[in-house]
Amino acid sequence: MGTNEGIGGLVRMQKGEITEHLIYSNLARSVKNPQNSKILQHIADDELKHYGILKGITKQDFTPNGLKVWWYTFLGRTLGLEFALKMMENGEGNAQDSYSELAKEFPAARTIIPDEETHESKLIDLIKEERLYYASAIVLGLNDALVELTGALAGLTLALQDAKLIALSGFIIGIAAALSMSASSYLSAREAVEDKTKTPLKSATYTGIAYLLTVLVLITPYFIFANVHVSLAAMMALALIIIAAYTFYISTAKSQRFLPRFAEMAAISLGVAAISYGIAYAARVILGLNV
């Protein structure tokens, strides 16, 4: 029948197959792209077939992991199909290697390996999501908002010394900059005639929304805390959280390294904020201003 370790591996993989069958089935029903839906359902059917093969060895039935089914279905519907699938792939490890090991004790498990190899290649070529087509527009809005607003708010914090006034000034600057960035994104997309996947209006919309949402998050501490320096510290913390969250999303979806991207964006935002704060301090001292 096999070693206890081997049986344990079979049971783990069998539970994983029925769980993934339900995840892929749910995602297949939720995606709008018919081709994506067809491929996902095909993979879901294969996972059910794999479950049946493993059941033939273990002679047991298992229930799926309901929490995992809900979680990855939720991720796919809210944060995008590619992100959800890459997260699932990272969490499950290399199924091909696991089945290769199990096949040494249970030859029937070897029949599953070709399907797993096919699934991996299909998943890589599968995703054609609008949100990832426009990732560059979102990055443009986020990057500019983080760099410009952290710098502006840092300078305004020292120059104005009034939390509500700083927040209002930041909001006005942010609105103007969001409109400006949207216009620039629109014109840039119009010039990029070779990229037929993007439309200028959608590029402008993604850029403007990303910029404006970032502005709203960054000025929030100035409405909450009366002490401007506490507000400044909270604003910088929020900036780092935004950078970390978006970098994690993009690096996961595109299989890129997280730390270098995060370090670069964080260094730029913090550096600009520090320079702006220093300029404001120098201006107060040299000009003798006290607002």
C-alpha positions as MATLAB code, in Angstrom:
seq = 'MGTNEGIGGLVRMQKGEITEHLIYSNLARSVKNPQNSKILQHIADDELKHYGILKGITKQDFTPNGLKVWWYTFLGRTLGLEFALKMMENGEGNAQDSYSELAKEFPAARTIIPDEETHESKLIDLIKEERLYYASAIVLGLNDALVELTGALAGLTLALQDAKLIALSGFIIGIAAALSMSASSYLSAREAVEDKTKTPLKSATYTGIAYLLTVLVLITPYFIFANVHVSLAAMMALALIIIAAYTFYISTAKSQRFLPRFAEMAAISLGVAAISYGIAYAARVILGLNV';
ca = [
       0.000    0.000    0.000;
       2.982    2.330    0.474;
       4.707    4.087    3.326;
       2.885    6.334    5.765;
       4.701    9.314    4.275;
       3.617    8.284    0.788;
      -0.008    7.820    1.830;
       0.070   11.196    3.568;
       1.324   12.796    0.362;
      -1.437   11.123   -1.655;
      -4.115   12.347    0.744;
      -2.730   15.893    0.668;
      -2.676   15.932   -3.134;
      -6.153   14.375   -3.358;
      -7.609   17.054   -1.075;
      -5.798   19.675   -3.124;
      -7.241   18.353   -6.386;
     -10.883   18.502   -5.265;
     -10.308   21.939   -3.741;
      -8.716   23.270   -6.929;
     -11.494   21.700   -9.004;
     -14.007   23.903   -7.193;
     -11.786   27.005   -7.384;
     -11.285   26.682  -11.143;
     -14.984   25.930  -11.650;
     -15.979   29.045   -9.698;
     -13.511   31.214  -11.599;
     -14.637   29.766  -14.934;
     -18.195   30.864  -14.175;
     -17.140   34.324  -13.004;
     -14.827   35.490  -15.825;
     -16.274   37.383  -18.789;
     -13.713   36.301  -21.377;
     -15.153   33.124  -23.040;
     -11.713   31.761  -23.917;
     -10.472   32.198  -20.352;
     -13.633   30.538  -19.057;
     -13.223   27.579  -21.403;
      -9.610   26.958  -20.377;
     -10.409   27.295  -16.671;
     -13.267   24.810  -16.953;
     -11.024   22.393  -18.831;
      -8.475   22.586  -16.013;
     -11.270   22.158  -13.441;
     -12.372   18.964  -15.218;
      -8.785   17.688  -15.210;
      -8.487   18.345  -11.479;
     -11.632   16.283  -10.894;
     -10.153   13.508  -13.029;
      -6.969   13.631  -10.948;
      -9.061   13.386   -7.793;
     -10.640   10.219   -9.194;
      -7.235    8.694   -9.982;
      -5.977    9.352   -6.464;
      -9.227    8.086   -4.968;
      -8.610    4.834   -6.801;
      -5.377    4.489   -4.818;
      -6.469    5.757   -1.391;
     -10.006    4.297   -1.584;
     -11.222    7.369    0.304;
     -13.367   10.422   -0.377;
     -12.372   13.861    0.914;
     -14.171   17.161    1.186;
     -12.612   20.303   -0.305;
     -11.090   23.045    1.815;
     -14.034   25.447    1.880;
     -12.023   28.398    3.199;
      -9.433   28.043    0.447;
     -12.146   27.754   -2.212;
     -13.793   30.937   -0.942;
     -10.488   32.828   -0.599;
      -9.112   32.190   -4.095;
     -12.517   32.703   -5.699;
     -12.750   36.021   -3.863;
      -9.241   37.035   -4.985;
     -10.023   36.155   -8.579;
     -13.216   38.201   -8.616;
     -11.829   41.251   -6.823;
      -8.103   41.504   -7.562;
      -7.954   39.717  -10.880;
      -7.614   36.242  -12.288;
      -3.856   36.320  -12.840;
      -3.148   37.521   -9.308;
      -5.356   34.807   -7.783;
      -3.817   32.022   -9.874;
      -0.250   33.137   -9.130;
      -1.064   33.315   -5.418;
      -2.511   29.806   -5.588;
       0.499   28.571   -7.522;
       2.899   30.068   -4.960;
       0.931   28.570   -2.091;
       0.713   25.075   -3.520;
       4.330   24.677   -4.612;
       5.392   22.530   -7.574;
       2.733   19.877   -8.190;
       4.833   18.189  -10.886;
       7.656   17.503   -8.438;
       5.205   16.211   -5.829;
       3.636   13.779   -8.275;
       7.055   12.653   -9.536;
       7.963   11.700   -5.969;
       4.648    9.939   -5.371;
       4.967    8.020   -8.639;
       8.001    6.194   -7.208;
       5.626    4.413   -4.808;
       2.361    4.726   -6.743;
       2.906    4.447  -10.529;
      -0.716    5.455  -11.255;
       0.108    8.969  -10.025;
       2.493    9.402  -12.978;
      -0.462    9.771  -15.367;
      -1.300   13.110  -13.734;
       2.082   14.752  -14.459;
       1.463   15.612  -18.169;
      -1.767   17.394  -17.233;
       0.032   19.468  -14.599;
       2.653   20.495  -17.166;
      -0.096   21.489  -19.615;
      -1.928   23.456  -16.943;
       1.164   25.517  -16.177;
       1.737   26.486  -19.816;
      -1.949   27.276  -20.332;
      -2.138   29.430  -17.239;
       0.877   31.468  -18.305;
      -0.744   32.266  -21.676;
      -4.277   32.474  -20.337;
      -4.605   35.898  -18.841;
      -5.901   38.736  -20.959;
      -7.230   41.033  -18.262;
      -7.899   44.683  -18.844;
      -6.548   45.738  -15.456;
      -3.118   44.316  -16.324;
      -3.143   45.898  -19.799;
      -3.475   49.222  -17.993;
      -1.004   48.429  -15.202;
       1.423   50.996  -16.611;
      -1.274   53.696  -16.420;
      -2.045   52.765  -12.812;
       1.673   52.772  -11.949;
       1.982   56.210  -13.546;
      -0.830   57.573  -11.366;
       0.409   55.913   -8.186;
       4.051   56.793   -8.659;
       3.396   60.434   -9.436;
       0.906   60.843   -6.594;
       3.239   59.201   -4.098;
       6.283   61.189   -5.167;
       4.573   64.551   -5.686;
       2.158   64.445   -2.748;
       4.574   63.071   -0.163;
       6.986   65.831   -1.177;
       4.324   68.529   -1.260;
       2.738   67.507    2.044;
       6.122   67.268    3.741;
       6.969   70.794    2.598;
       3.535   72.147    3.485;
       3.728   70.553    6.933;
       6.669   72.715    7.896;
       5.554   75.788    5.957;
       1.932   76.010    7.129;
       1.848   74.290   10.550;
      -1.961   73.872   10.302;
      -3.268   70.347    9.663;
      -6.575   71.311    8.038;
      -4.933   73.932    5.842;
      -2.269   71.424    4.784;
      -4.961   68.853    3.922;
      -6.934   71.402    1.881;
      -3.813   72.563    0.069;
      -2.815   68.953   -0.633;
      -6.287   68.167   -1.955;
      -6.272   71.150   -4.334;
      -2.774   70.285   -5.545;
      -3.832   66.648   -5.921;
      -6.942   67.424   -7.984;
      -4.980   69.656  -10.345;
      -2.189   67.103  -10.659;
      -4.640   64.205  -11.223;
      -6.271   66.080  -14.103;
      -2.860   66.944  -15.514;
      -1.647   63.346  -15.281;
      -4.851   62.056  -16.884;
      -4.364   64.424  -19.801;
      -0.735   63.341  -20.184;
      -1.724   59.669  -20.079;
      -4.421   60.274  -22.702;
      -2.011   62.010  -25.067;
       0.674   59.378  -24.468;
      -1.749   56.542  -25.267;
      -2.867   58.310  -28.440;
       0.730   58.503  -29.620;
       1.370   54.806  -28.875;
      -0.502   53.680  -31.981;
       1.331   50.364  -32.063;
      -0.331   49.271  -28.810;
      -3.834   48.330  -29.908;
      -4.738   46.793  -26.535;
      -5.165   50.193  -24.860;
      -7.547   53.043  -25.503;
      -6.506   56.622  -24.630;
      -9.620   57.358  -22.585;
      -9.251   54.244  -20.418;
      -5.556   54.931  -19.893;
      -6.401   58.459  -18.748;
      -9.158   57.149  -16.465;
      -6.954   54.539  -14.785;
      -4.161   57.092  -14.273;
      -6.482   59.771  -12.878;
      -8.356   57.428  -10.528;
      -5.118   55.894   -9.194;
      -3.709   59.388   -8.601;
      -6.850   60.741   -6.928;
      -7.338   57.736   -4.619;
      -3.718   58.004   -3.521;
      -4.187   61.712   -2.799;
      -7.260   61.039   -0.658;
      -5.429   58.402    1.373;
      -2.348   60.572    1.922;
      -4.215   63.668    3.141;
      -6.476   61.706    5.517;
      -4.080   61.874    8.534;
      -4.201   65.686    8.400;
      -7.955   65.544    9.008;
      -7.496   63.129   11.913;
      -4.497   64.469   13.868;
      -4.103   68.061   15.036;
      -0.344   67.674   15.458;
       1.118   68.237   11.983;
       4.227   66.167   12.642;
       2.122   63.173   13.739;
       0.112   63.665   10.547;
       3.323   63.743    8.521;
       4.553   60.495   10.085;
       1.179   58.822    9.500;
       1.127   60.062    5.896;
       4.566   58.577    5.214;
       3.511   55.287    6.809;
       0.442   55.174    4.555;
       2.642   55.929    1.536;
       4.845   52.945    2.389;
       1.779   50.722    2.831;
       0.435   51.771   -0.588;
       3.825   51.105   -2.180;
       4.076   47.689   -0.506;
       0.522   46.668   -1.412;
       0.705   47.631   -5.051;
       4.236   46.272   -5.491;
       3.117   42.963   -4.000;
       0.144   42.850   -6.389;
       2.175   43.574   -9.518;
       5.168   41.431   -8.561;
       2.861   38.490   -7.824;
       0.747   38.861  -10.967;
       3.792   39.300  -13.208;
       6.127   36.894  -11.370;
       8.642   39.620  -10.530;
      10.803   40.164   -7.455;
       9.072   42.169   -4.749;
      11.946   43.669   -2.756;
      13.859   45.568   -5.504;
      10.652   47.197   -6.819;
       9.489   48.128   -3.317;
      12.890   49.492   -2.274;
      13.126   51.654   -5.388;
       9.672   53.218   -5.028;
      10.062   53.710   -1.267;
      13.474   55.333   -1.656;
      12.192   57.774   -4.270;
       9.094   58.805   -2.283;
      10.914   59.141    1.032;
      13.827   60.924   -0.625;
      11.610   63.516   -2.309;
       9.702   64.069    0.948;
      12.957   64.610    2.849;
      14.259   67.073    0.236;
      10.958   68.999    0.228;
      10.940   69.186    4.006;
      14.528   70.458    3.942;
      13.715   73.110    1.341;
      10.728   74.296    3.379;
      12.893   74.482    6.491;
      15.570   76.449    4.653;
      12.966   78.845    3.258;
      11.545   79.502    6.742;
      14.998   80.218    8.149;
      16.315   82.316    5.255;
      13.128   84.270    4.538;
      12.012   84.438    8.153;
       8.505   83.302    7.267;
       6.128   82.022    9.912;
       2.652   81.107    8.680;
];
